[in-house]
Structures are given as C-alpha cells and as structure tokens.
Amino acid sequence: MSHVLITGMSGAGKTTLLDELSRRGHRTIDTDYDGWVLPDGTWDEPRMSALLASDQTLVVSGTVENQGRFYDRFAAVVLLTAPLDVLIKRVETRTSNPWGRAESEQSLIRRQVSDVEPLLRRSASLELDGRRPVSGLADEVECLLVATSDGRL
C-alpha cells in the first residue's frame, strides 16, 4: 500500500499526470473535483482521512491550505512545477477547466508561486518539472509507488 500526493500550482500539469497514471491502471483522486474541497478551500478532513486509511495504493492530487495535516499519511509528496509564464499560458488555453483565465485568477497564481510554492518545495519528497513529457513524469511516479510500497523509501 502506498499513497502519493501530487501537488503544485494551477497549470503545473497535475491533472494531466493523474490522467496518465489512471490510464496506466492506477487509482487516482483529483481533489479539485467531486466535493473533496470545501467552500473555504480546504480538504474535507473526515473524507480525506477515510480515503488515506485505505490499504489501496493511490495517487492524490491537489493543493489546499490544510494538506500538510495529511503529509504523515502519504509515502511521498511530489511537487510538480513549471515557470510562471508556462503556468499562465496553460491556464489561459486549457479546455478542461476554465479557472485561471480571469486576470484576478492569474494574479492569484502569481502570488501563490512566490508565497506558497516555496512552502510546498520545503515539504516535498521530490520535485518534478511539469514541462517534461507526461510519460516520463508518470514513469517516475510509478517508480515512487513501487519504492514506497516495498519500503525502499
């Protein structure tokens, strides 16, 4: 059993990476959808606790204020990053999620890159460049899943 968290700023490629891992047969949870995040922008703690109590190997994605409360239940925390101009371009052009097109949302991304991303970096087990091909990123996360479930990490 291994639980891995993929975190990072909007536009870093978290959903794309999760989609690839899901395509490869892994159980994935994108907490941006299906009610994982409460109106105050935090994870639903009882629901997340129940999920992470399972023995099933899974990859969770999200970036919320209270995610640090759960770090001890993840075998690894992976920070997916990209330069600010890449993040902005991605959120402007993505078709799967309209969030990030408004200037106010892009301003928030800019602030989060300077204020939040350094905090995420300090607590991450691994940082991956979200500009890399998704297949290679998925390969690394799969290796991490195997290593953490075998107790090698």
Protein Blocks (a to p, Z undefined) as FASTA:
>chain_A
ZZdddeddehilmmmmmmmmmmnopacddfkgghlacfkopacfklmmmmmmpmbdcddd
dddfklmmmmmmpfbdcdddddfklmmmmmmmpckbmghjamklmmmmmmmmmmmmmmmm
mmpfbdcdfkbcfklmmmmmmmmmmmmmnopZZ
